[in-house]
Amino acid sequence: MKIFVLTQDYPKPNSTGGAELQAQLLAKYLKKRGHETAFLALIEPEAFKPDEDVRVVGFDKNAIGLRHALKKLKEFLATEKPDVLFVRNWQYLYSIFKIADSLKIPVVYNTTHIKNCQPFLKENLFFGKNILAKTKGALVHYLNFRTLNKIAGIVTINKQHAQILKDLGMKLILPIYNSMEDNYLTFKKEKKQIVVWVNNIKRRKNPEIFLEIAEKLKNCGYEFLMIGEMQEERYRSLIENAQKLNPHIKYLGPRSVVEVDEILAASEILVNTCEIEGFGNNHIQAWLAECPTVVLNFDPDDIIKNERLGFHSQNFEQLIKDLKFLFANPRIRREMGERARLYVLQSHQMEKNVIVYEEFFEKIIAKK
């Protein structure tokens, strides 16, 4: 099969962007399976180091509007004619589908966020600043959602997304969990009293809550590490001030996937404070490294609860209690970590999941 994967950007060396990384992994492992693959990036990467010689094609260095990139994408697809175009970009889904459909190329979209399953954005359009921009964004979102009814197939990042879309009458939906490569045995070492938070620094990831956690537990003997790209500058001074007041907080800035794996290998616990989204790659990385996860707002498909891989605390006070429990019970913490690694090796290995993608693509091609 000739399968091209498409995102807005190519993964940056120190980025924690999940959709781009998952698309890159899929292209890599499809190639290993003998398929013709290419990674398509609407924004042309300035520098990249492709894995396994996967072909990378960028269309435009301009990150605003991307009209020229979409025009070049159409020209490229008209020449290449892939069997399936696999898309992990919500913002331009409607435009990408119109291009591919005009060329009779089936499109498969992979959800990345719970908002992909909602026809209307819940933000209030009529109050606050940038009303025109918010209205345009809501319209684009609605067009993208309507596109889900027209594309050849939908892969969802978790089972909850699949059920929501099925309840809305959509068909040919398949949940496939994210996968990560296993670097744990390369870096495995004695665990230290470290709690890690890994996300890009922006509002919906709630970094300020992790700073509150570190302050609340600063006398427990643990170090609290923050990792992620500073995407909203207003958080910089907040983090710098927190580090001055609490010597147990360290902001490490952005780190590559492999660097995060190495840090997790020496850590005991991962904390996640982000809003409800889809399925964080950092969960999978932590589980591979035998780190239980303690989450504030969202446990995807209740995996953490059902598989006993940590705690879904649901409120700040309970999260503090759950962390204190793990601090005080190292045997239980180690058992959770061991279960986490066994679970992820069974359910989140790309070597296995790529076959599921492959069969889904074959079904779509046969239907075409």
Phi, psi and omega in degrees: 000154176249102186243120176253139176251144187226129169226177178286319184235158168272144182305130176281154184306321182246028184270148172253017180297118189286317185297316181296318180296318180295321177296319179298316179297319181297315179300317181299313185280333172295321177296319177299331180277001175097007180271157175275119185231161172206145175260119181255127179240121179301318175267118184298126181292138179289321178207138179209160179229086186299142175276142172054030178059028174295130181293131178243128181234121175252155188245334181196139177280348182279118183271000183251119177088308176060023179297318180295321179298318180293324177296316179292326176300317180298317179297319181294313181294325178297328179278318188275325180048066176294158177289325180215140171251116182261123190241130169234063175212113183280321189303323185245022183301314181302313181293319179296317179297316181300320178296309183295320181295324178295338180257006180059040176255120179296141178247133171244127178253142177248118180298150178233346188207151179302331180296336176297341183260007183243126182294330183235138173290143184271353178297142177286119186279344193253007178230154178085194184273167172056045182299318181296315180295320180293322178295317177297318179298321179294322179294315178299318178301315180297318178298319179296319179296317178298330179296332180301333178285346187252336184287168187287330182191159180232128168258133179250149185285343175205174184286331178299314178301317181299317182293319178300314182291323176297319179296336178271005174091008180278153186236170181053062181242136180222120175281130174225121181290153172300158179230154174221152178281149188264107177251007190297315184295334177293323187251358187306132180206179179295132180290143176247168181281079183229134172249131186244144173234124184232111176191158168294145186277100178203170192304311187288354174268350176054053180297331181298332179291323177295323177297322176296319179299313181298322178293318182294329186248023187292344180258016183266358178086009182256152173259141183242113184254131174251133180230132176156157179285137179284097183262347173229110189299337182298341180276346185298309181294326179299315180290319179298318178294321179297321179294324179293323183276336185227105182292352181269357176262134174224123174264118185266355182076193179289147178220151177289166178303315182294321177296321176296318178302319181293320179294316180295328180300331181260003185254167183255327190215143169251135175248138177234126183243008188288163175291171179299127182225260185219279177200103185291133174300330183295331174300311184295318177300316180295316180297320176300327182269013178061037175253118171299154178245136176244115186246146181273309193249336193210124175245102186301120180056025180056031182294316182299317179292308187291324181267357180057060183251010183151219182219141167258100192283322176076341172210162187298315183298319180291325178299319177298317179297319181294320178294316178300323178298315180292323177300320186274349184231075184298328180295313179296320179299317179295320179295320176299316180297319179295318177298321182299316181294317178298318180299312186291328178293335178274328193241350186227032178265126182296330177303327179271315186291332179297330178291323178294316175302313183303313180295324178294317178296319179299320179296320180292318179296319180296322179294324179298000000 
